[in-house]
């Protein structure tokens, strides 16, 4: 069965280490689009965090954002489906975090928000400069995030937590997973990502495939991180990056060269475009 949808993680997969799109990857995506294949960014980012060079590629219309929490039609600027975290759960998580040194960002209705102190002191939370640049571009500083969410009683797309202390990260992960009412994943060694139940990249990919009338066997997915496990596990053809986590590589059908070597394009050229 031919591939009709290619799902692509961004950081560590489609993008290089400087968060840029290699020219060879760009050419491969354009060739797929010309063949009528859906090219779908599947990312922990919000839609506006998807690099402009990708969003503006003619034919890149749909995106699975915030780890599957929101399916977006970027052409019509509308949400196709979403699974959000209730404000009560979010407030309880903020109360849990107050004992720890952690930066907790919230994505709300497609926008990103950071507490002002954290936003202005990102070096304290183990965030590399290249990621700090992305945060500055996609977050609005708020004086008190907990009060902001409490006062608006708003549903939350995703929480993104940053840590400088790995032990604190492990402790919080255990406590969050013990709750049983959220999904916890990670895309970097220094972060945790908190989603609503049912909001995973794999579930998001399958929900989008159903909306588009596609079968699982007609999908192909690329990823490198822990938050890509569900997506790689559900796709018809599973591709892990060589720079990815070992668990992902063990389950994949193919191992692509590193993201810095345009590994996505090399596999697409070999399997799809050949």
Long-range contacts (C-beta under 8 A, 24 or more apart in sequence): 1-215, 1-217, 1-218, 1-236, 2-218, 3-37, 3-218, 3-219, 3-220, 3-236, 3-237, 3-271, 3-272, 4-36, 4-37, 4-38, 4-214, 4-218, 4-219, 5-37, 5-38, 5-40, 5-208, 5-209, 5-212, 5-214, 5-218, 5-219, 5-220, 6-32, 6-37, 6-38, 6-39, 6-40, 6-219, 6-220, 6-221, 6-222, 6-268, 6-272, 7-40, 7-42, 7-64, 7-201, 7-205, 7-219, 7-220, 7-221, 7-222, 7-231, 7-235, 8-39, 8-40, 8-41, 8-42, 8-221, 8-222, 8-264, 9-42, 9-43, 9-201, 9-221, 9-222, 9-223, 9-224, 9-225, 9-228, 9-231, 10-41, 10-43, 10-45, 10-50, 10-51, 10-54, 11-43, 11-44, 11-45, 11-187, 11-188, 11-224, 11-225, 12-187, 12-224, 12-225, 12-241, 12-243, 12-244, 12-259, 13-222, 13-223, 13-224, 13-228, 13-241, 13-244, 13-259, 13-263, 13-264, 14-41, 14-54, 14-222, 14-259, 14-264, 15-51, 15-259, 16-259, 16-260, 17-130, 17-259, 17-260, 18-130, 19-51, 19-130, 19-133, 19-134, 20-51, 21-51, 21-53, 21-54, 22-260, 22-262, 22-265, 23-262, 24-262, 24-265, 24-266, 25-262, 25-264, 25-265, 26-53, 26-57, 27-265, 28-262, 28-264, 28-265, 28-268, 28-269, 28-273, 29-54, 29-57, 29-60, 29-268, 30-57, 30-59, 31-268, 31-273, 32-268, 32-272, 32-273, 33-57, 33-58, 33-59, 33-60, 34-59, 35-272, 35-273, 37-272, 38-62, 38-212, 38-214, 40-64, 40-205, 40-208, 41-65, 42-68, 42-201, 42-204, 42-205, 42-221, 42-223, 42-228, 42-231, 43-67, 44-158, 44-160, 44-187, 44-193, 44-227, 45-138, 46-70, 46-107, 46-110, 46-111, 46-112, 46-138, 46-157, 47-72, 47-74, 47-110, 48-110, 48-111, 48-138, 49-112, 49-134, 49-137, 49-138, 50-74, 62-208, 62-212, 64-201, 64-204, 64-205, 64-208, 65-110, 65-157, 66-107, 66-157, 66-158, 66-195, 66-199, 67-158, 67-183, 67-185, 67-193, 67-195, 67-199, 67-200, 67-201, 67-204, 67-227, 68-195, 68-199, 68-200, 68-201, 68-202, 68-203, 68-204, 68-205, 68-207, 68-230, 68-231, 69-107, 69-157, 69-158, 69-195, 69-196, 69-199, 69-204, 70-110, 70-157, 71-204, 71-207, 71-208, 71-211, 72-110, 79-110, 80-208, 80-211, 81-207, 81-208, 81-211, 82-157, 83-195, 83-196, 83-197, 83-198, 83-199, 83-203, 84-155, 84-156, 84-157, 84-196, 84-199, 85-155, 85-156, 85-157, 85-158, 85-159, 85-182, 85-194, 85-195, 85-196, 86-155, 86-196, 87-149, 87-150, 87-152, 87-153, 87-154, 87-155, 87-156, 89-179, 89-181, 89-182, 90-149, 90-156, 90-159, 91-146, 91-149, 91-150, 93-159, 93-176, 93-182, 93-194, 94-145, 94-146, 94-149, 95-146, 96-172, 96-175, 96-176, 97-161, 97-172, 100-163, 100-165, 100-168, 100-171, 100-172, 101-125, 101-163, 101-164, 101-165, 101-168, 102-161, 102-162, 102-163, 102-168, 102-172, 103-127, 103-161, 103-162, 103-163, 104-145, 104-159, 104-160, 104-161, 104-162, 105-135, 105-139, 105-159, 105-160, 105-161, 105-162, 106-145, 106-149, 106-156, 106-157, 106-158, 106-159, 106-160, 107-156, 107-157, 107-158, 107-159, 107-160, 108-149, 108-154, 108-155, 108-156, 108-157, 109-154, 109-157, 110-157, 111-140, 112-138, 112-139, 112-140, 113-139, 113-140, 113-141, 113-142, 113-145, 113-148, 114-139, 114-140, 114-141, 114-142, 114-145, 115-141, 115-142, 115-143, 115-144, 115-145, 116-141, 116-142, 116-143, 118-162, 122-162, 124-164, 125-162, 125-163, 125-164, 125-190, 126-162, 126-163, 126-164, 126-190, 127-162, 127-190, 131-188, 158-193, 158-194, 158-195, 158-199, 159-193, 159-194, 160-191, 160-192, 160-193, 160-194, 161-191, 161-192, 161-193, 161-194, 162-190, 162-191, 163-190, 163-191, 163-192, 164-190, 166-190, 185-226, 185-227, 185-229, 186-225, 186-226, 186-227, 187-225, 187-226, 187-227, 188-225, 193-227, 200-227, 200-230, 200-231, 201-227, 201-228, 201-230, 201-231, 202-229, 202-230, 202-231, 202-232, 202-233, 202-234, 203-230, 203-234, 204-231, 205-231, 205-234, 205-235, 206-234, 220-271, 220-272, 222-256, 222-264, 222-267, 223-248, 224-248, 224-259, 237-271, 239-267
